[in-house]
Amino acid sequence: MALNAEIKSQLNQYLQLLEGDLVLKVSAGSDKVSEEMLTLIDELASMTSKITVEKVKLNRTPSFSVNRVGEDTGITFAGVPLGHEFTSLVLALLQVSGRAPKVDENVIDQIKKIKGEYHFETYVSLSCHNCPDVVQALNIMSVLNPGITHTMIDGAAYKDEVEKKDVLAVPAVYLNGESFGNGRMSLEEILAKLGEGPSADALSNKEPFDVLVVGGGPAGASAAIYAARKGIRTGIVAERFGGQILDTLSIENFISVKNTEGPKLAAALEEHVKEYDIDVMNLQRAKGLEKKDFIEVELENGAVLKSKTVIISTGARWRNVNVPGEQEFKNKGVAYCPHCDGPLFEGKDVAVIGGGNSGVEAAIDLAGIVKHVTVLEFMPELKADEVLQKRLYSLPNVTVVKNVQTKEITGTDKVDGITYIDRETEEEKHIELAGVFVQIGLVPNTDWLEGTLERNRIGEIVVDKRGATTVPGVFAAGDCTDSAYNQIIISMGSGATAALGAFDYLIRN
């Protein structure tokens, strides 16, 4: 597999930025993946005199490690890091060569202080848009700390390992041979999981804010920027910066940007926020809100943050079907992201629960990878746009079952089928399959506000035209509110509105 001209020209530009010499240690066989890997490595070595290649025997074949001369850095790629992992390869080459990773100084200090031996392995699929974040974070840790190593493993190249470990969702991270975590994790999240995060006392001792934004998605980022531009003391506390867009692959309706990907947009939002004097407190989940002299927001870790005004922008999450088997088999056949986890079900039978746009898009996507897709819709008709339904019905390996209620997702240690009831005949049916993708819409993240302010029957916060809630000084924006539509661009607008509303409130009170 020769590299295409576009990738070659990108590589050429990046390789000119290498600071020191590198040694790529390569373990190859005579299989197809080894051949592709060797082609990639030969191309790399031919483009710069700073890269030399050594043939060795590594733990996995095919694989290669990226090292400084005379020093093993601990970064290994098992498979061919192209697709979404191309950037991970480029960054590994640059960072091992001596270019400093773009990470806050205090995070670098935290990584360097970690004592002990940490051997991470991450199973990925090259079409997964969440995997590179995890791969790049663990690679940075390997570059900065000699006690840490990391291997990226392409699940498609190591199907036996994936089957043996029952990896049914990516990224799947193992630490010293034991399962460490599934799904997208930022560098800060990994450090927090290792017990290296900020303490509750450090957060509680912060001076009161003028505006405290709770939630770091498009609405929260927009609100924080608008508040900070007024020159007032602004903080943003978020469970994960970027929010739900981190799980969105293609974005084509963000006006003026023809096409982007969720993680890219999230990174751009975070960069924009960091341009201002905003105190960003990431990986913190809000637990309660109380109005005293200040408005107090209690966090899960016990810290209490105080502010004159608060903007709630906690967004929404995937709605669960709430049937037996859903929680038990999460990441063991029950999945919510067809882009990330679809490739793990190649050649297998799967079901999609939900016949709205997201469900039908997921089914169309999966039909290109899996053996067969069954779409289960509760209503007598699909709710998706006509153009999507047309495409769906044109696919030979899709069955649509309407007017049915999911009863149970079955399995022993992983999913083996789904049971549903025909709502007209009340007949119960069972299908054998390997995976179930749940796509039935969103539920607002407002449970923590129970009894605090007015919410509608589905839990959305009721706001007025300025974003004000029923509690004076508390505003809300985005998908957690009773806004008519859930769209990125609408969330950003409502974030700006809430920030201007909060500023107006501060002036008048």
Secondary structure as GFF3:
##gff-version 3
##sequence-region A 1 509
A	DSSP	alpha_helix	5	15	.	.	.	ID=ss1
A	DSSP	beta_strand	22	27	.	.	.	ID=ss2
A	DSSP	alpha_helix	32	47	.	.	.	ID=ss3
A	DSSP	beta_strand	51	55	.	.	.	ID=ss4
A	DSSP	beta_strand	63	68	.	.	.	ID=ss5
A	DSSP	beta_strand	71	78	.	.	.	ID=ss6
A	DSSP	three_ten_helix	83	85	.	.	.	ID=ss7
A	DSSP	alpha_helix	86	96	.	.	.	ID=ss8
A	DSSP	alpha_helix	105	113	.	.	.	ID=ss9
A	DSSP	beta_strand	118	124	.	.	.	ID=ss10
A	DSSP	alpha_helix	131	144	.	.	.	ID=ss11
A	DSSP	beta_strand	148	154	.	.	.	ID=ss12
A	DSSP	alpha_helix	159	164	.	.	.	ID=ss13
A	DSSP	beta_strand	172	175	.	.	.	ID=ss14
A	DSSP	beta_strand	178	182	.	.	.	ID=ss15
A	DSSP	alpha_helix	187	193	.	.	.	ID=ss16
A	DSSP	alpha_helix	200	204	.	.	.	ID=ss17
A	DSSP	beta_strand	209	214	.	.	.	ID=ss18
A	DSSP	alpha_helix	218	228	.	.	.	ID=ss19
A	DSSP	beta_strand	234	238	.	.	.	ID=ss20
A	DSSP	three_ten_helix	243	247	.	.	.	ID=ss21
A	DSSP	beta_strand	250	251	.	.	.	ID=ss22
A	DSSP	beta_strand	260	261	.	.	.	ID=ss23
A	DSSP	alpha_helix	262	274	.	.	.	ID=ss24
A	DSSP	beta_strand	278	282	.	.	.	ID=ss25
A	DSSP	beta_strand	286	291	.	.	.	ID=ss26
A	DSSP	beta_strand	295	299	.	.	.	ID=ss27
A	DSSP	beta_strand	304	312	.	.	.	ID=ss28
A	DSSP	beta_strand	316	318	.	.	.	ID=ss29
A	DSSP	beta_strand	334	335	.	.	.	ID=ss30
A	DSSP	alpha_helix	338	341	.	.	.	ID=ss31
A	DSSP	three_ten_helix	342	345	.	.	.	ID=ss32
A	DSSP	beta_strand	349	353	.	.	.	ID=ss33
A	DSSP	alpha_helix	357	367	.	.	.	ID=ss34
A	DSSP	beta_strand	372	377	.	.	.	ID=ss35
A	DSSP	alpha_helix	386	393	.	.	.	ID=ss36
A	DSSP	beta_strand	398	402	.	.	.	ID=ss37
A	DSSP	beta_strand	404	411	.	.	.	ID=ss38
A	DSSP	beta_strand	415	422	.	.	.	ID=ss39
A	DSSP	beta_strand	428	432	.	.	.	ID=ss40
A	DSSP	beta_strand	435	438	.	.	.	ID=ss41
A	DSSP	beta_strand	442	444	.	.	.	ID=ss42
A	DSSP	three_ten_helix	447	449	.	.	.	ID=ss43
A	DSSP	beta_strand	474	476	.	.	.	ID=ss44
A	DSSP	three_ten_helix	478	480	.	.	.	ID=ss45
A	DSSP	alpha_helix	488	508	.	.	.	ID=ss46
###
